[in-house]
């Protein structure tokens, strides 16, 4: 939970999706006809633009080469007995494989449900030199919530129809002639797909033609390109003699890696329910991918949340030079994104940020207790499961948007500088866990992250980054913005709105301090005398601005964060230098009209808990500015805990920075200091 209500991943009650919501699954089973893909655009999603690119939706044909339905019967064998019944494996002649063809690429299809009567589905692709496949588990409605599907691939150098069993009266394809056996000596094949965090796909051998797809939280992928060569032998690693491939995919419920053996729970038809998988296929680029970059939570109130995209673009600024060294104007807004895309922009150059996302983004928010992250083995990375969850839950979409950017805007949040989208979503429930993702128009998914709204009595409002304080993006005890927020249809979202401009007296004080500091800094002959190999006067000025804004604009914390300032002080100045995992207890101090941080500024008419600034905010100024500027931070062993949050007494650790070992926040919305 945010601001220290809990340091573990927020979890709501587990709730399975109602089978009634998936009538289309039953229809698939009865008619063996593919229904429209569950990746259709969801009207409740929040999009920065209205245009989404989609691939062709394919209705699977059950006749890859013939006009009749194609089924195959796998040879009935019994494996040796196991000491554990759960690992006993048997094959059955009563369970056949339904085989379907994909007529053209690119495409997005929903595979007919895997269940006890239809545990095996085979897909046959047209001849291709290269293919990009992605797999997402849409639902895991089986009685065994830990039963993952098995996905095996086999490449053949001839079309499946050449193996047609001519003696069969139904002229069906005997797909058992296509072997999916991974063998007993499979190897890791990073080039074919998978993820570093959970493992890559496996291949039957170094030059084998069978693969096992590694699934990670509902997502798997496969890449084959017959231009790939082995770096040692300079030979093709996917095909022989560069010929085209006929890719076959076998989906199995309880299927073993030999491609024919099913676990006894499936063979005995003890497993109930259906498992639905969506697949995309393309010859050029994957239609769905996962990025490691995550959305960033600014902060929450009792009913609103401020969420940022990952960094989309940043700038390489030309450093000023002596004798015309100039610093940024305290209140000069950064140029809009389109100005930096212009060829006439010579002062800086635009480069991509730390993500593969485009800037055409859709935001998804789901109550965590109804999120696919809670579904069985967790479908955190499944686009179709996410969109199904959005459809099944209360609408948190355009009708709940209080603020959203039209194009990425400049900010300096999360210690990174550049352009991001941001959203303020209203109409949320107090003290409630939510899960959120972002998805772009190319099918790239970012997330999830989690957050918790504050208690109903939380008094502060959200502040959006401004030109004078671009790093401030949290709730603060500033004058209330009483402008009501309404949905496009006119419905009331909130009686207040986020603060998008700072009070005049506060802006004046920040401006005066920045101008005075700039004058002193420029007296150091910036650009001529090298005082640091890693920092410049411009870096010093930026870090001072960040420090000043955090000190003059306190961050409000939940009243549940801590009981008193004394507990905060003791935790901050702990003599234990050991850095532990997780986010520490928030360092807060109770503020009232008689105990304000800055008595000369605006005094809130209400009491609140202040989340103390991270000591790293001060340390950055000390590190980046010339020594003779005489900027010094308080000592940990003396009185630093009166104004800053830190953990331990080592000057190198526990200051709230990533480098210090304990970042100020995590992906679950927890924050122990304001940094």
VOGU-3710 file (C-alpha; in Angstrom, 3 decimals, decimal comma):
1> xxxxxxxxxx> 0,000/0,000/0,000  1,116/3,490/-0,623  2,908/5,461/2,021  3,422/2,507/4,228  0,040/0,974/4,873  1,580/-2,356/3,917  4,921/-3,331/2,531  3,750/-6,415/0,741  2,095/-6,715/-2,611  -1,530/-5,575/-2,228
11> xxxxxxxxxx> -3,934/-8,447/-2,674  -7,647/-8,472/-2,634  -9,859/-11,444/-2,248  -9,462/-13,997/-5,006  -12,360/-13,968/-7,362  -12,762/-16,218/-10,364  -14,407/-14,815/-13,426  -17,964/-16,057/-13,648  -18,461/-18,733/-16,276  -21,576/-16,874/-17,342
21> xxxxxxxxxx> -19,338/-14,047/-18,561  -17,735/-16,410/-21,042  -20,700/-17,834/-22,916  -18,602/-17,553/-26,014  -16,382/-20,334/-24,608  -19,269/-22,764/-24,582  -20,147/-21,688/-28,088  -16,614/-22,451/-29,227  -16,791/-25,927/-27,739  -20,140/-26,763/-29,305
31> xxxxxxxxxx> -19,524/-25,381/-32,779  -15,702/-25,542/-32,945  -15,799/-22,136/-34,562  -13,566/-19,331/-33,421  -15,373/-16,361/-32,009  -14,067/-12,782/-32,306  -10,828/-12,144/-30,497  -10,944/-10,897/-26,914  -8,464/-8,203/-27,879  -11,197/-5,998/-29,290
41> xxxxxxxxxx> -10,836/-2,401/-28,156  -12,428/-1,869/-24,762  -14,606/1,198/-24,435  -13,759/1,603/-20,766  -10,021/1,930/-21,374  -8,383/5,328/-21,099  -6,587/6,173/-24,332  -4,413/9,139/-25,194  -5,679/8,868/-28,763  -8,648/7,154/-30,307
51> xxxxxxxxxx> -6,787/5,176/-32,983  -5,612/1,612/-32,383  -3,931/-0,667/-34,884  -5,279/-4,222/-35,100  -4,263/-7,289/-37,029  -6,572/-9,495/-39,063  -8,988/-11,548/-36,986  -8,921/-15,127/-38,239  -11,714/-17,648/-37,881  -9,984/-20,993/-37,576
61> xxxxxxxxxx> -10,836/-23,517/-40,237  -11,084/-27,109/-39,081  -10,037/-28,305/-42,528  -6,384/-27,558/-43,178  -6,343/-29,510/-46,457  -9,709/-31,252/-46,744  -13,327/-30,188/-46,655  -14,046/-32,301/-43,588  -13,094/-31,789/-39,985  -9,557/-32,835/-39,264
71> xxxxxxxxxx> -8,911/-34,937/-36,185  -6,154/-37,314/-35,264  -5,954/-40,122/-32,772  -2,749/-40,399/-30,808  -1,354/-43,857/-30,131  -2,582/-45,328/-26,868  0,281/-46,100/-24,526  0,783/-46,174/-20,775  3,823/-44,758/-19,112  5,562/-46,457/-16,231
81> xxxxxxxxxx> 3,961/-46,017/-12,836  5,044/-43,164/-10,672  5,287/-43,047/-6,916  3,029/-40,011/-6,940  -0,399/-40,223/-8,551  -0,245/-36,573/-9,568  2,666/-37,325/-11,882  1,202/-40,491/-13,421  0,956/-39,976/-17,177  -1,198/-41,879/-19,636
91> xxxxxxxxxx> -2,232/-41,411/-23,252  -5,699/-42,268/-24,475  -7,028/-43,297/-27,863  -10,321/-41,666/-26,928  -8,820/-38,153/-26,956  -8,208/-36,786/-30,439  -6,400/-33,676/-31,649  -8,424/-31,050/-33,454  -6,282/-29,531/-36,205  -6,868/-26,056/-37,639
101> xxxxxxxxxx> -5,162/-24,054/-40,365  -4,153/-20,398/-40,442  -4,727/-19,159/-44,016  -2,681/-15,933/-43,898  -0,547/-13,649/-41,745  -0,611/-11,379/-39,770  -3,470/-12,518/-37,607  -4,852/-12,638/-34,079  -6,877/-15,699/-33,113  -8,487/-17,133/-30,024
111> xxxxxxxxxx> -7,794/-20,846/-29,760  -10,839/-23,072/-29,088  -11,036/-23,883/-25,382  -8,826/-26,553/-23,878  -10,836/-28,790/-21,536  -11,329/-32,399/-20,508  -13,089/-33,362/-23,762  -10,776/-31,349/-26,013  -7,362/-31,149/-24,344  -5,325/-31,000/-27,579
121> xxxxxxxxxx> -5,447/-28,380/-30,343  -3,001/-28,254/-33,270  -2,468/-25,172/-35,448  -0,852/-25,359/-38,881  0,689/-22,249/-40,469  1,313/-21,573/-44,134  4,834/-21,857/-45,498  6,985/-18,986/-44,251  10,603/-17,893/-43,998  10,033/-16,178/-40,669
131> xxxxxxxxxx> 7,347/-16,001/-38,038  6,704/-14,109/-34,801  4,230/-15,709/-32,413  2,853/-14,569/-29,068  0,618/-16,508/-26,698  -1,522/-15,088/-23,898  -3,711/-17,052/-21,498  -7,078/-15,303/-21,426  -8,751/-17,394/-18,732  -7,741/-20,207/-16,396
141> xxxxxxxxxx> -11,177/-21,475/-15,430  -10,145/-25,065/-14,771  -10,704/-26,686/-11,398  -6,906/-27,039/-11,131  -5,878/-23,379/-11,082  -2,180/-24,289/-11,292  -2,556/-26,390/-14,448  -0,609/-24,490/-17,098  -1,102/-25,265/-20,777  1,789/-26,826/-22,650
151> xxxxxxxxxx> 2,699/-25,221/-25,980  4,988/-27,189/-28,307  6,199/-26,202/-31,781  7,503/-28,313/-34,639  9,020/-27,151/-37,919  8,651/-29,415/-40,946  10,090/-28,995/-44,427  6,928/-30,289/-46,105  3,283/-29,342/-45,676  1,194/-31,509/-43,328
161> xxxxxxxxxx> -1,070/-32,568/-46,190  1,751/-34,650/-47,633  1,265/-36,877/-44,604  -2,472/-37,330/-45,190  -3,683/-40,801/-44,276  -5,167/-41,891/-47,600  -6,742/-45,017/-46,081  -8,929/-42,970/-43,772  -12,522/-42,815/-44,880  -12,807/-39,264/-43,634
171> xxxxxxxxxx> -9,564/-38,196/-45,344  -8,404/-36,605/-42,132  -4,871/-35,517/-41,483  -2,955/-37,827/-39,178  -1,198/-35,107/-37,234  0,581/-37,700/-35,111  3,044/-37,951/-38,031  4,227/-34,482/-36,973  6,407/-35,151/-33,944  6,404/-32,543/-31,185
181> xxxxxxxxxx> 8,683/-34,581/-28,929  11,119/-32,268/-27,117  13,343/-35,200/-26,212  15,363/-35,780/-23,060  18,299/-33,520/-23,958  16,616/-30,209/-24,712  18,654/-27,011/-24,549  17,862/-23,400/-23,695  17,214/-21,378/-26,849  17,296/-17,687/-25,986
191> xxxxxxxxxx> 17,010/-16,604/-29,627  13,585/-18,203/-30,022  11,940/-16,308/-27,158  11,126/-16,361/-23,474  12,076/-13,912/-20,741  15,260/-13,489/-18,734  13,373/-13,319/-15,435  11,673/-16,718/-15,752  13,581/-18,550/-18,461  13,800/-18,845/-22,216
201> xxxxxxxxxx> 12,190/-21,339/-24,580  13,704/-24,806/-24,839  14,762/-26,577/-28,035  15,034/-30,308/-28,663  18,734/-29,890/-29,527  21,110/-27,211/-30,785  19,800/-27,591/-34,340  16,559/-29,350/-33,457  13,216/-28,426/-34,961  10,999/-28,767/-31,872
211> xxxxxxxxxx> 10,481/-26,166/-29,134  8,738/-25,802/-25,790  7,319/-22,336/-25,101  8,155/-20,887/-21,697  5,125/-19,100/-20,247  5,625/-16,205/-17,844  2,555/-14,893/-16,016  0,232/-15,691/-18,895  2,573/-14,649/-21,732  4,842/-16,566/-24,089
221> xxxxxxxxxx> 6,528/-15,786/-27,395  8,389/-17,474/-30,245  10,561/-16,067/-33,029  11,849/-17,958/-36,051  13,826/-16,348/-38,838  15,617/-18,531/-41,344  18,244/-15,845/-41,820  19,472/-16,594/-38,277  22,879/-18,237/-38,320  24,998/-20,012/-35,771
231> xxxxxxxxxx> 27,903/-17,787/-34,728  30,301/-20,742/-34,478  29,513/-22,622/-37,671  27,978/-19,780/-39,702  25,123/-22,124/-40,562  21,401/-21,631/-40,397  19,983/-22,600/-37,005  16,292/-22,857/-37,885  16,023/-24,508/-41,275  18,039/-26,705/-43,542
241> xxxxxxxxxx> 19,369/-25,220/-46,811  17,382/-22,043/-46,201  14,108/-23,641/-47,272  10,757/-22,431/-46,031  9,195/-23,766/-42,842  5,838/-25,261/-42,089  5,286/-24,339/-38,463  2,954/-26,502/-36,373  1,844/-25,533/-32,866  0,366/-28,012/-30,400
251> xxxxxxxxxx> -1,606/-26,724/-27,386  -2,191/-29,251/-24,627  -3,951/-29,278/-21,271  -1,813/-31,437/-18,997  0,377/-32,429/-21,934  3,884/-33,771/-21,341  6,924/-32,599/-23,321  6,817/-35,677/-25,597  3,740/-34,221/-27,300  1,585/-37,354/-26,817
261> xxxxxxxxxx> 1,308/-38,054/-23,081  -1,410/-36,483/-20,940  -1,499/-36,446/-17,135  -4,069/-38,752/-15,571  -6,184/-35,836/-14,273  -6,986/-34,935/-17,890  -7,255/-38,473/-19,242  -9,636/-39,446/-16,437  -11,555/-36,221/-17,114  -11,244/-35,096/-13,506
271> xxxxxxxxxx> -10,393/-31,520/-14,462  -13,368/-29,183/-14,904  -13,728/-25,911/-16,796  -11,986/-24,347/-19,786  -8,673/-22,712/-20,550  -8,648/-20,065/-23,290  -5,507/-18,945/-25,148  -5,054/-16,127/-27,623  -2,330/-16,238/-30,263  -0,920/-13,587/-32,598
281> xxxxxxxxxx> 1,190/-14,386/-35,646  3,144/-12,198/-38,045  5,958/-12,529/-40,583  7,510/-9,138/-39,853  7,320/-8,092/-36,190  5,580/-9,400/-33,070  2,046/-8,065/-32,624  2,376/-8,182/-28,830  5,426/-7,721/-26,602  6,304/-6,934/-22,991
291> xxxxxxxxxx> 8,478/-4,013/-21,908  10,399/-4,018/-18,656  9,688/-0,294/-18,230  6,838/0,343/-15,823  4,238/3,047/-15,253  5,070/5,296/-12,317  2,684/6,199/-9,511  2,888/9,855/-8,551  0,573/9,571/-5,561  -3,028/9,010/-4,523
301> xxxxxxxxxx> -5,702/10,731/-2,481  -8,819/9,074/-1,099  -10,442/8,999/-4,546  -7,822/10,038/-7,135  -4,551/8,666/-8,521  -1,783/10,379/-10,511  -0,093/7,918/-12,892  2,778/8,528/-15,326  3,924/6,540/-18,328  7,527/5,346/-18,468
311> xxxxxxxxxx> 9,969/7,878/-19,896  9,103/8,156/-23,608  11,583/10,786/-24,824  14,453/12,707/-23,366  16,760/15,427/-24,644  20,476/15,755/-25,090  20,978/19,407/-24,240  23,906/21,391/-25,511  25,906/22,496/-22,484  26,518/26,284/-22,243
321> xxxxxxxxxx> 30,132/27,388/-22,558  32,318/30,083/-21,041  32,183/33,112/-21,219  28,472/32,996/-22,173  27,503/30,378/-19,620  23,806/30,719/-18,757  21,485/28,724/-16,505  17,826/27,890/-16,960  15,298/30,587/-16,172  13,490/29,602/-12,935
331> xxxxxxxxxx> 10,071/29,684/-14,586  10,765/29,061/-18,248  8,553/26,169/-19,345  10,218/23,476/-21,378  9,315/23,448/-25,093  6,392/21,236/-26,089  7,330/17,896/-27,580  6,470/18,939/-31,129  8,892/21,889/-30,911  11,754/19,467/-30,282
341> xxxxxxxxxx> 10,691/17,340/-33,245  11,170/20,343/-35,495  14,362/20,428/-37,615  14,873/24,029/-36,489  15,385/22,917/-32,889  19,156/23,300/-32,545  19,528/23,761/-28,784  18,762/20,122/-28,036  18,047/16,795/-29,741  15,207/14,387/-28,978
351> xxxxxxxxxx> 16,077/10,751/-28,256  14,009/7,748/-27,197  13,509/7,119/-23,512  13,991/3,891/-21,580  11,085/1,999/-23,125  9,910/0,437/-26,393  6,454/1,989/-25,929  5,079/4,421/-28,463  3,375/7,588/-27,197  -0,092/6,330/-28,243
361> xxxxxxxxxx> -1,043/4,750/-24,919  -4,079/3,200/-23,266  -4,335/3,039/-19,477  -6,024/0,122/-17,727  -7,019/0,158/-14,040  -8,703/-2,768/-12,283  -9,519/-3,281/-8,578  -6,828/-5,697/-7,416  -9,288/-8,174/-5,927  -10,739/-8,589/-9,438
371> xxxxxxxxxx> -7,433/-8,393/-11,297  -6,022/-11,224/-13,465  -2,879/-10,971/-11,320  -4,932/-12,851/-8,720  -6,227/-15,457/-11,158  -4,738/-18,888/-10,434  -1,072/-18,739/-11,417  -1,297/-14,986/-12,204  -1,937/-13,494/-15,644  0,053/-10,292/-15,095
381> xxxxxxxxxx> 1,285/-10,110/-18,711  -1,820/-11,302/-20,554  -3,412/-8,531/-22,612  -6,620/-10,440/-23,243  -7,023/-11,368/-19,546  -6,499/-7,729/-18,590  -9,129/-6,497/-21,025  -11,567/-9,174/-19,909  -11,042/-8,029/-16,313  -11,642/-4,409/-17,308
391> xxxxxxxxxx> -14,922/-5,437/-18,962  -15,975/-7,475/-15,931  -15,316/-4,762/-13,333  -16,685/-1,318/-12,764  -15,789/1,093/-15,515  -12,623/3,041/-14,730  -12,236/4,692/-18,084  -12,799/7,966/-19,879  -15,733/8,734/-17,588  -13,294/8,799/-14,630
401> xxxxxxxxxx> -10,505/10,882/-16,193  -9,907/14,169/-14,392  -6,720/15,145/-16,265  -4,798/13,523/-19,113  -2,106/14,742/-21,472  -2,740/15,032/-25,191  0,951/14,627/-25,969  3,856/13,690/-23,674  4,847/16,549/-21,375  8,122/17,467/-19,690
411> xxxxxxxxxx> 8,727/16,418/-16,095  11,537/15,350/-13,782  9,795/12,706/-11,719  11,373/9,441/-10,530  14,840/11,009/-10,893  14,591/10,985/-14,681  14,176/13,966/-16,980  12,096/13,932/-20,148  8,669/13,568/-21,710  5,901/11,360/-20,329
421> xxxxxxxxxx> 2,153/11,025/-20,496  0,246/11,384/-17,251  -3,289/10,750/-16,094  -5,314/11,729/-13,043  -8,086/9,202/-12,511  -10,935/10,125/-10,154  -13,964/8,411/-8,712  -11,902/5,707/-6,981  -12,876/4,121/-3,687  -11,022/5,027/-0,462
431> xxxxxxxxxx> -8,542/2,535/1,034  -8,788/0,256/-1,991  -6,081/-1,660/-3,869  -5,853/-1,148/-7,629  -3,715/-2,675/-10,387  -2,723/-0,755/-13,508  -1,096/-1,354/-16,905  -0,292/0,617/-20,037  -0,542/-0,670/-23,598  0,452/1,104/-26,797
441> xxxxxxxxxx> -0,877/0,891/-30,344  1,861/-1,610/-31,298  0,730/-4,145/-28,711  3,536/-3,417/-26,204  2,384/-3,948/-22,604  3,918/-2,173/-19,600  3,102/-3,193/-16,052  1,538/-4,122/-13,818  2,054/-1,798/-10,878  -0,134/-1,564/-7,795
451> xxxxxxxxxx> -1,379/1,288/-5,645  -3,733/1,939/-2,766  -5,964/4,956/-2,331  -5,773/6,855/0,974  -8,329/6,735/3,759  -11,592/8,631/3,303  -10,518/11,462/5,644  -7,250/12,158/3,785  -7,157/15,977/3,447  -4,520/16,807/0,802
461> xxxxxxxxxx> -4,752/17,240/-2,965  -2,600/16,036/-5,838  -0,085/18,450/-7,373  0,874/18,047/-11,049  4,423/18,973/-12,217  4,850/22,659/-13,066  7,538/24,550/-14,982  9,099/25,904/-11,801  8,885/22,574/-9,902  8,819/19,802/-12,537
471> xxxxxxxxxx> 9,691/17,106/-9,975  6,673/17,657/-7,710  4,000/15,063/-8,445  2,311/14,095/-5,195  -0,327/15,173/-2,699  0,581/18,324/-0,752  -1,010/20,588/1,905  -1,695/23,490/-0,470  -4,844/25,605/-0,905  -7,740/23,515/-2,160
481> xxxxxxxxxx> -8,558/23,597/-5,851  -12,347/23,558/-5,571  -12,947/23,193/-9,311  -15,278/20,234/-9,774  -14,278/17,433/-12,155  -16,904/16,079/-14,519  -17,000/13,254/-17,036  -17,595/13,899/-20,769  -21,238/12,993/-20,194  -21,531/15,596/-17,448
491> xxxxxxxxxx> -21,430/13,247/-14,465  -19,617/14,447/-11,355  -16,284/12,690/-10,820  -14,924/14,767/-7,955  -15,772/17,998/-6,179  -12,099/19,039/-6,410  -9,367/18,927/-9,046  -5,588/18,451/-8,900  -3,447/21,538/-8,343  -1,912/22,470/-11,709
501> xxxxxxxxxx> -0,334/25,800/-10,705  1,333/26,720/-7,416  0,083/29,592/-5,203  1,573/32,963/-6,147  3,369/33,530/-2,848  4,997/30,095/-3,028  6,022/30,611/-6,649  7,537/33,983/-5,739  9,642/32,511/-2,921  10,919/29,657/-5,117
511> xxxxxxxxxx> 11,709/32,071/-7,919  13,658/34,430/-5,637  15,701/31,586/-4,154  16,550/30,181/-7,569  17,625/33,568/-8,905  19,867/34,188/-5,873  21,428/30,742/-6,154  21,963/31,225/-9,881  23,829/34,492/-9,273  26,111/32,856/-6,698
521> xxxxxxxxxx> 26,713/29,819/-8,879  27,663/31,808/-11,974  30,355/33,582/-9,951  32,241/30,253/-10,017  33,344/30,792/-13,642  31,152/27,944/-14,839  32,379/26,300/-18,024  35,930/27,509/-17,471  37,129/25,978/-14,200  36,472/22,238/-13,950
531> xxxxxxxxxx> 35,374/21,458/-10,399  34,042/17,960/-11,198  34,554/15,312/-13,874  30,911/14,245/-13,728  28,901/17,379/-12,876  28,492/20,871/-14,257  27,016/24,123/-12,957  23,862/23,251/-14,861  23,613/19,938/-12,975  24,177/21,802/-9,694
541> xxxxxxxxxx> 21,371/24,244/-10,458  18,919/21,467/-11,385  19,642/19,502/-8,201  19,219/22,666/-6,106  15,832/23,339/-7,732  14,748/19,779/-6,937  15,853/20,132/-3,302  14,186/23,528/-2,871  10,845/22,354/-4,276  10,773/19,254/-2,079
551> xxxxxxxxxx> 11,570/21,294/1,021  8,993/24,016/0,352  6,225/21,660/-0,860  5,832/18,831/1,685  4,297/15,516/0,707  1,271/14,313/2,639  1,236/10,737/3,889  -1,529/8,440/5,004  -2,518/8,800/8,626  -1,869/5,073/8,945
561> xxxxxxxxxx> 1,815/5,481/8,064  3,080/5,906/11,618  1,832/6,918/15,027  4,076/9,863/15,754  7,179/11,782/14,826  9,095/10,072/17,584  8,704/6,687/15,946  9,821/8,277/12,694  12,927/9,706/14,261  13,972/6,472/15,864
571> xxxxxxxxxx> 13,570/4,551/12,627  15,445/7,158/10,628  18,465/7,305/12,892  18,727/3,575/13,506  22,280/2,458/14,105  21,683/-0,690/12,090  23,620/-0,315/8,833  22,248/-3,528/7,345  20,115/-2,845/4,263  17,104/-5,129/4,301
581> xxxxxxxxxx> 14,834/-6,015/1,406  11,499/-4,319/0,877  10,387/-0,802/1,697  10,991/0,388/5,295  8,369/1,945/7,518  7,577/5,462/6,215  9,340/8,324/7,978  6,576/10,771/8,831  5,971/13,630/11,207  2,639/15,019/12,345
591> xxxxxxxxxx> 1,952/18,591/11,216  -0,569/21,054/12,601  -1,020/24,817/12,401  1,532/25,215/15,193  4,143/22,826/13,750  4,533/23,631/10,065  7,733/22,817/8,175  7,840/26,318/6,689  6,042/28,713/9,000  6,410/31,689/6,665
601> xxxxxxxxxx> 4,474/29,995/3,860  0,904/28,825/3,482  -0,424/27,224/6,658  -2,863/24,383/6,082  -6,178/24,671/7,887  -6,045/20,965/8,680  -3,679/18,555/10,356  -1,782/16,043/8,240  1,123/13,597/8,231  4,217/14,756/6,337
611> xxxxxxxxxx> 6,391/12,205/4,575  9,919/13,474/5,201  12,173/14,203/2,208  14,761/11,545/1,410  18,263/12,513/2,493  19,367/11,792/-1,091  17,574/15,004/-2,182  20,085/16,989/-0,124  23,061/14,750/-0,897  22,656/15,303/-4,635
621> xxxxxxxxxx> 23,156/19,061/-4,231  26,206/18,485/-2,044  27,711/16,140/-4,666  26,974/18,183/-7,781  27,780/21,726/-6,635  31,209/23,374/-6,179  32,654/22,917/-2,705  33,069/26,636/-2,134  29,303/27,116/-2,535  29,282/25,806/1,062
631> xxxxxxxxxx> 26,110/23,765/0,653  26,152/21,125/3,395  23,620/18,513/4,514  22,963/17,734/8,196  24,855/14,794/9,704  23,029/11,564/10,380  24,480/11,219/13,875  23,551/14,795/14,781  20,199/16,189/13,635  19,476/14,946/10,086
641> xxxxxxxxxx> 16,428/13,046/11,329  14,672/16,311/12,164  14,294/17,208/8,485  15,173/14,144/6,372  14,458/10,429/6,145  17,242/7,851/6,039  18,033/4,346/7,249  21,250/3,481/9,066  24,279/5,601/9,866  26,411/4,821/6,805
651> xxxxxxxxxx> 26,807/7,873/4,582  26,771/5,652/1,503  23,574/3,723/2,162  19,919/4,118/3,007  19,323/7,684/1,774  16,345/6,832/-0,463  18,312/6,616/-3,703  18,715/3,536/-5,878  22,474/3,750/-5,368  21,941/3,764/-1,612
661> xxxxxxxxxx> 20,339/0,338/-1,674  16,805/1,262/-0,565  14,856/3,185/-3,234  12,192/5,536/-1,910  9,351/3,599/-3,589  8,408/0,283/-5,167  5,955/-1,096/-7,748  3,361/-1,808/-5,047  2,777/1,869/-4,237  4,836/1,830/-1,040
671> xxxxx> 6,885/4,964/-0,315  8,994/5,494/2,802  10,444/8,930/2,021  9,758/11,787/-0,368  12,364/11,475/-3,124
//
